[in-house]
Each structure stands twice: as C-alpha cells, then as structure tokens.
Amino acid sequence: MSSPPTIERAQVRANFQRAAANYDQAAVLQREVAGRLLERLDWLKIQPRRILDLGCGTGGALADLARRYPQAELVALDLAEAMLQQARRHEGWVSRLRRRRRYLCADAAQLPLADDSVDLVFSSLTLQWLDDPAPAFAEVFRVLRPGGAFLFTTLGPDTLRELRQSWAEADGFHQHVSPFLDLHDLGDALLRARLADPVMDVEHLTLTYDSVRALMHDLKTVGARNASAQRPRTLTGKGRLARMVAAYERHRDAEGRLPATYEINYGLAWMADPKPPPPLDTLPGAIPIMAQRR
C-alpha cells in the first residue's frame, strides 16, 4: 500500500491561484534562483528546438530563454491558470507576433506533450511542490528527445529551518512548514527514471527581515503557504502564534535582522542517445524473473 501524500496538489494549486496577481512583488528569492539557473545554461552546448519551462509561474525566465535560443519554441507550463495569465501579460508584442510561445495549464506529473518532443526541460523552484518527484521525472524522461537536458532547482529540507524550529517549539502537534526532499533522494530518483549522468549540488541563501510578520507576508504573497497534509485545519490561536514569534526572535542576528534560510538544490541530467528501453519488468505482459535458490 502506498504511503499517504505529504503535500496536497489541490492546495498547492489554490495557493498559487490566489498569489498570482501580487507574486512578482515579493518573488525576490525566486528571481535570484532563476537567474542563477539560467546562467548554468552557458555550460550546455545544445541548441534546443523546443524548450519546456516546467512550472513557469509568472514567466520570469521566458524572456531570457527566448534571448538565448531565438529559434526555439517555448512551452510555458504551470499548475495554476492564474500564473499563466500573468505570464501571458508579460510577453512582449514581438514574441506574440512570432507565435513561438505556448501556454499549458497542467500538472508536472501528467504532461500534455508527445513522447520525444522536447530538447530542454527547465524548471526553477517547482519540484518542491510535488509529493513525490518520481512521476514528474518519468514524464521528463518520456518527453525528452535523445541528447536533451533536464536542468532544475528545488528547495531542500534545510529551507526555512528557523521557521520550522520556531513552530516546533510553539506547536508540536502540527506541521506548519511543508516538507522538502533531500539532495540524495533527488539524485536517486533521477537514476530510477533512467535519466543519464545526473549531477546535483547545493547552496544556501539567506533573506533577512525586520519581523516575523514580514516573512510570513512574503511567503503568503508568493503562494508558499503550507500545503502539507498534516497542516492545521483550523485558525492558529493567538497564543501559539505568539510563542512561535518569541521562539523566532532568538534567531535575530547581530545586525538586528531575522534570517530565513533557503537550501537550493541544483540538478542536471541528460537523455541518453539512444534512449534507454524500459526495464523488462515494466513491459506489458512481462513476467517477473524470480531468483532460484541453490
């Protein structure tokens, strides 16, 4: 029996639907990480014909991708229709005239794209909102052409550690911060998906705030609300909230600022050429081979 989901996709969609209109006002970290991921494209000696921006949000990376690969078709995909509407508004008139950009509202685990139809999958700070990356990685494998690349960032478990610790002190019964996958788990999942030569690395970025209220406001504005299945289902009492704030105050630094740590995991994997076949035990009608005891 499969384990119950830890992140509810319907809640993730609802969070980003509500956040879309004001997302760009607070998306400082998201812009910084996307920019760093875009710089890594300098390492890739490919000329993609079609690029998938997986979890494009309000489309912050699309203009840079278009400049880097002017002949490529861009497919902007997001779970939240409101995010795609904002991305469309940001598209310039020249790009609209060229008609080389498509917008798709869909789930990363069920891509509405044909097999072997994409040369580059670019995904910045999206995979952390999946309960399990395996279905999404399987879909990336399916749609990538031989020689194609998968470049992504996601949040690691050290993300918002100050907030997580403070909530744990104030309320040990509920999960107030969404869980995030470990770097090694992501690498293993890429290999299981038959993506080749995965490379993973990590860095930590820190934003600072005047108050816990300012941090919570930014998280709400960018849609980064708790989507855990173990989240509280009722309003948080004033007493617990006050205890959390008091616990967080102990993290205030020498300059009088409150830190918010983010663990950024970077990943790169390739589609082998030729594309590897599925394992024998996954083929329709396959009979598992049982090891014989001596």
TORBAVO-661852 format. One record per residue (C-alpha): residue number from 1; x, y, z; residue in one letter. Coordinates in nm, 2 decimals. Last residue first. Layout:
N
REC   num       px       py       pz   residuo
REC   NUM        X        Y        Z         A
...
// end
This chain:
294
REC   num       px       py       pz   residuo
REC   294     2.07    -2.30    -0.47         R
REC   293     1.78    -2.07    -0.45         R
REC   292     1.64    -1.95    -0.78         Q
REC   291     1.59    -1.58    -0.85         A
REC   290     1.25    -1.50    -0.97         M
REC   289     1.21    -1.34    -1.31         I
REC   288     0.90    -1.12    -1.32         P
REC   287     0.67    -1.20    -1.61         I
REC   286     0.62    -0.91    -1.86         A
REC   285     0.27    -0.87    -2.00         G
REC   284     0.31    -0.50    -2.07         P
REC   283     0.68    -0.40    -2.01         L
REC   282     0.77    -0.28    -1.66         T
REC   281     0.96    -0.60    -1.55         D
REC   280     1.19    -0.58    -1.86         L
REC   279     1.32    -0.23    -1.77         P
REC   278     1.22     0.04    -2.01         P
REC   277     1.44     0.10    -2.32         P
REC   276     1.73     0.35    -2.30         P
REC   275     1.71     0.65    -2.54         K
REC   274     2.00     0.63    -2.79         P
REC   273     2.14     0.88    -2.71         D
REC   272     2.10     0.92    -2.33         A
REC   271     1.86     1.19    -2.21         M
REC   270     2.06     1.41    -1.97         W
REC   269     2.05     1.52    -1.61         A
REC   268     2.12     1.84    -1.42         L
REC   267     2.02     1.93    -1.07         G
REC   266     2.06     2.23    -0.84         Y
REC   265     1.93     2.21    -0.48         N
REC   264     1.87     2.55    -0.30         I
REC   263     1.85     2.54     0.08         E
REC   262     1.68     2.85     0.19         Y
REC   261     1.74     3.02     0.52         T
REC   260     1.52     3.30     0.67         A
REC   259     1.72     3.53     0.89         P
REC   258     1.57     3.79     1.14         L
REC   257     1.76     4.12     1.14         R
REC   256     1.90     4.31     1.44         G
REC   255     2.25     4.35     1.30         E
REC   254     2.39     4.10     1.55         A
REC   253     2.13     3.84     1.43         D
REC   252     1.78     3.76     1.54         R
REC   251     1.74     3.38     1.58         H
REC   250     1.60     3.41     1.93         R
REC   249     1.32     3.62     1.79         E
REC   248     1.19     3.30     1.62         Y
REC   247     1.10     3.15     1.95         A
REC   246     0.90     3.46     2.05         A
REC   245     0.72     3.46     1.72         V
REC   244     0.63     3.09     1.76         M
REC   243     0.50     3.15     2.12         R
REC   242     0.29     3.45     1.99         A
REC   241     0.14     3.23     1.72         L
REC   240     0.06     2.96     1.97         R
REC   239    -0.11     3.21     2.20         G
REC   238    -0.30     3.38     1.92         K
REC   237    -0.46     3.06     1.81         G
REC   236    -0.39     2.92     1.46         T
REC   235    -0.71     2.90     1.26         L
REC   234    -0.82     2.55     1.19         T
REC   233    -0.71     2.27     0.96         R
REC   232    -0.35     2.27     1.09         P
REC   231    -0.11     2.12     0.83         R
REC   230    -0.05     1.74     0.82         Q
REC   229    -0.15     1.71     0.45         A
REC   228     0.13     1.96     0.39         S
REC   227     0.04     2.26     0.16         A
REC   226     0.19     2.52     0.39         N
REC   225     0.19     2.85     0.21         R
REC   224     0.45     2.95    -0.05         A
REC   223     0.20     3.13    -0.27         G
REC   222     0.44     3.42    -0.34         V
REC   221     0.23     3.67    -0.13         T
REC   220     0.18     3.43     0.16         K
REC   219     0.56     3.37     0.19         L
REC   218     0.62     3.74     0.17         D
REC   217     0.36     3.82     0.44         H
REC   216     0.50     3.55     0.67         M
REC   215     0.85     3.70     0.64         L
REC   214     0.72     4.05     0.72         A
REC   213     0.52     3.92     1.02         R
REC   212     0.83     3.75     1.15         V
REC   211     0.99     4.09     1.17         S
REC   210     1.26     4.31     1.02         D
REC   209     1.35     4.05     0.77         Y
REC   208     1.66     3.88     0.63         T
REC   207     1.70     3.65     0.32         L
REC   206     1.95     3.37     0.33         T
REC   205     2.08     3.16     0.05         L
REC   204     2.23     2.81     0.10         H
REC   203     2.39     2.62    -0.19         E
REC   202     2.36     2.27    -0.32         V
REC   201     2.49     2.04    -0.60         D
REC   200     2.35     1.76    -0.81         M
REC   199     2.48     1.60    -1.13         V
REC   198     2.28     1.33    -1.30         P
REC   197     2.47     1.14    -1.58         D
REC   196     2.16     0.98    -1.75         A
REC   195     1.79     0.99    -1.68         L
REC   194     1.66     0.64    -1.64         R
REC   193     1.38     0.75    -1.40         A
REC   192     1.54     0.54    -1.13         R
REC   191     1.86     0.75    -1.18         L
REC   190     1.67     1.07    -1.14         L
REC   189     1.50     0.94    -0.83         A
REC   188     1.84     0.86    -0.67         D
REC   187     1.96     1.21    -0.74         G
REC   186     1.65     1.36    -0.58         L
REC   185     1.68     1.14    -0.27         D
REC   184     2.05     1.25    -0.24         H
REC   183     1.95     1.62    -0.24         L
REC   182     1.69     1.57     0.03         D
REC   181     1.32     1.64    -0.04         L
REC   180     1.12     1.92     0.12         F
REC   179     0.84     1.91     0.38         P
REC   178     0.59     2.19     0.40         S
REC   177     0.61     2.42     0.71         V
REC   176     0.34     2.42     0.99         H
REC   175     0.33     2.05     1.06         Q
REC   174     0.10     2.00     1.36         H
REC   173     0.12     1.86     1.71         F
REC   172     0.45     2.01     1.84         G
REC   171     0.31     2.36     1.85         D
REC   170     0.52     2.65     1.98         A
REC   169     0.86     2.48     1.99         E
REC   168     0.80     2.31     1.66         A
REC   167     0.68     2.64     1.51         W
REC   166     1.01     2.80     1.60         S
REC   165     1.22     2.51     1.46         Q
REC   164     1.03     2.52     1.12         R
REC   163     1.06     2.90     1.10         L
REC   162     1.43     2.89     1.16         E
REC   161     1.47     2.59     0.92         R
REC   160     1.30     2.78     0.64         L
REC   159     1.47     2.55     0.39         T
REC   158     1.71     2.29     0.54         D
REC   157     1.50     2.02     0.38         P
REC   156     1.59     2.12     0.02         G
REC   155     1.42     2.35    -0.22         L
REC   154     1.43     2.28    -0.60         T
REC   153     1.63     2.38    -0.89         T
REC   152     1.63     2.23    -1.24         F
REC   151     1.80     2.15    -1.57         L
REC   150     1.69     1.85    -1.78         F
REC   149     1.88     1.80    -2.10         A
REC   148     1.81     1.65    -2.44         G
REC   147     2.06     1.42    -2.62         G
REC   146     1.78     1.18    -2.71         P
REC   145     1.45     1.37    -2.71         R
REC   144     1.28     1.45    -2.37         L
REC   143     0.91     1.39    -2.34         V
REC   142     0.92     1.04    -2.17         R
REC   141     1.21     1.11    -1.95         F
REC   140     1.05     1.43    -1.82         V
REC   139     0.73     1.24    -1.76         E
REC   138     0.92     0.98    -1.55         A
REC   137     1.09     1.26    -1.36         F
REC   136     0.74     1.40    -1.29         A
REC   135     0.61     1.06    -1.17         P
REC   134     0.92     1.01    -0.95         A
REC   133     0.93     1.36    -0.79         P
REC   132     0.69     1.26    -0.50         D
REC   131     0.46     1.50    -0.31         D
REC   130     0.54     1.77    -0.56         L
REC   129     0.56     2.13    -0.45         W
REC   128     0.94     2.10    -0.41         Q
REC   127     0.96     2.03    -0.79         L
REC   126     0.87     2.39    -0.88         T
REC   125     1.17     2.61    -0.78         L
REC   124     1.31     2.66    -1.13         S
REC   123     1.24     2.41    -1.41         S
REC   122     1.40     2.40    -1.75         F
REC   121     1.33     2.10    -1.97         V
REC   120     1.54     2.11    -2.29         L
REC   119     1.51     1.92    -2.62         D
REC   118     1.13     1.85    -2.61         V
REC   117     0.91     1.62    -2.83         S
REC   116     1.04     1.27    -2.76         D
REC   115     0.69     1.15    -2.65         D
REC   114     0.41     1.39    -2.70         A
REC   113     0.31     1.66    -2.46         L
REC   112     0.02     1.70    -2.22         P
REC   111     0.25     1.64    -1.92         L
REC   110     0.10     1.44    -1.64         Q
REC   109     0.33     1.45    -1.33         A
REC   108     0.42     1.82    -1.39         A
REC   107     0.05     1.90    -1.37         D
REC   106    -0.12     2.11    -1.64         A
REC   105    -0.21     2.46    -1.76         C
REC   104    -0.03     2.50    -2.09         L
REC   103     0.09     2.82    -2.25         Y
REC   102     0.26     2.82    -2.59         R
REC   101     0.53     3.06    -2.72         R
REC   100     0.67     3.08    -3.08         R
REC    99     0.39     3.30    -3.21         R
REC    98     0.64     3.54    -3.38         R
REC    97     0.39     3.82    -3.34         L
REC    96     0.34     3.74    -2.98         R
REC    95     0.72     3.75    -2.92         S
REC    94     0.74     4.09    -3.08         V
REC    93     0.45     4.21    -2.87         W
REC    92     0.62     4.13    -2.54         G
REC    91     0.50     3.86    -2.31         E
REC    90     0.44     3.98    -1.96         H
REC    89     0.06     3.96    -1.99         R
REC    88     0.09     3.60    -2.10         R
REC    87     0.29     3.52    -1.79         A
REC    86     0.03     3.68    -1.57         Q
REC    85    -0.24     3.46    -1.73         Q
REC    84    -0.01     3.16    -1.68         L
REC    83     0.00     3.22    -1.31         M
REC    82    -0.38     3.25    -1.29         A
REC    81    -0.41     2.91    -1.46         E
REC    80    -0.22     2.74    -1.18         A
REC    79    -0.04     2.41    -1.24         L
REC    78     0.21     2.57    -1.48         D
REC    77     0.35     2.51    -1.82         L
REC    76     0.53     2.76    -2.06         A
REC    75     0.63     2.59    -2.39         V
REC    74     0.89     2.78    -2.57         L
REC    73     0.96     2.72    -2.94         E
REC    72     1.33     2.76    -3.02         A
REC    71     1.48     2.98    -3.29         Q
REC    70     1.57     3.27    -3.05         P
REC    69     1.75     3.04    -2.80         Y
REC    68     1.93     3.26    -2.56         R
REC    67     1.70     3.56    -2.60         R
REC    66     1.39     3.34    -2.58         A
REC    65     1.52     3.17    -2.26         L
REC    64     1.59     3.51    -2.11         D
REC    63     1.23     3.63    -2.19         A
REC    62     1.08     3.30    -2.05         L
REC    61     1.25     3.31    -1.71         A
REC    60     1.01     3.53    -1.53         G
REC    59     0.70     3.37    -1.68         G
REC    58     0.45     3.44    -1.40         T
REC    57     0.50     3.08    -1.27         G
REC    56     0.69     2.87    -1.52         C
REC    55     0.64     2.54    -1.35         G
REC    54     0.81     2.34    -1.62         L
REC    53     0.96     2.57    -1.88         D
REC    52     0.96     2.33    -2.17         L
REC    51     1.20     2.42    -2.45         I
REC    50     1.16     2.31    -2.82         R
REC    49     1.42     2.33    -3.09         R
REC    48     1.71     2.32    -2.85         P
REC    47     2.06     2.42    -2.95         Q
REC    46     2.29     2.24    -2.71         I
REC    45     2.63     2.31    -2.56         K
REC    44     2.52     2.33    -2.20         L
REC    43     2.76     2.52    -1.97         W
REC    42     2.61     2.86    -2.05         D
REC    41     2.28     2.72    -1.94         L
REC    40     2.41     2.74    -1.59         R
REC    39     2.35     3.12    -1.60         E
REC    38     1.97     3.05    -1.63         L
REC    37     1.99     2.86    -1.30         L
REC    36     2.14     3.15    -1.13         R
REC    35     1.88     3.39    -1.27         G
REC    34     1.60     3.15    -1.17         A
REC    33     1.74     3.15    -0.81         V
REC    32     1.76     3.52    -0.79         E
REC    31     1.41     3.57    -0.94         R
REC    30     1.25     3.32    -0.70         Q
REC    29     1.43     3.47    -0.40         L
REC    28     1.30     3.81    -0.47         V
REC    27     0.95     3.70    -0.55         A
REC    26     0.77     3.95    -0.33         A
REC    25     0.61     4.20    -0.57         Q
REC    24     0.62     3.94    -0.86         D
REC    23     0.35     3.73    -0.69         Y
REC    22     0.09     4.00    -0.65         N
REC    21    -0.17     3.88    -0.90         A
REC    20    -0.06     3.52    -0.89         A
REC    19    -0.09     3.46    -0.52         A
REC    18    -0.45     3.33    -0.50         R
REC    17    -0.41     3.08    -0.79         Q
REC    16    -0.07     2.99    -0.64         F
REC    15    -0.23     2.88    -0.31         N
REC    14    -0.52     2.70    -0.48         A
REC    13    -0.29     2.50    -0.70         R
REC    12    -0.07     2.39    -0.40         V
REC    11    -0.39     2.30    -0.20         Q
REC    10    -0.51     2.08    -0.49         A
REC     9    -0.16     1.93    -0.50         R
REC     8    -0.17     1.82    -0.14         E
REC     7     0.18     1.76     0.00         I
REC     6     0.25     1.47     0.24         T
REC     5     0.05     1.21     0.03         P
REC     4    -0.04     0.89     0.21         P
REC     3     0.20     0.60     0.18         S
REC     2     0.14     0.34    -0.10         S
REC     1     0.00     0.00     0.00         M
// end
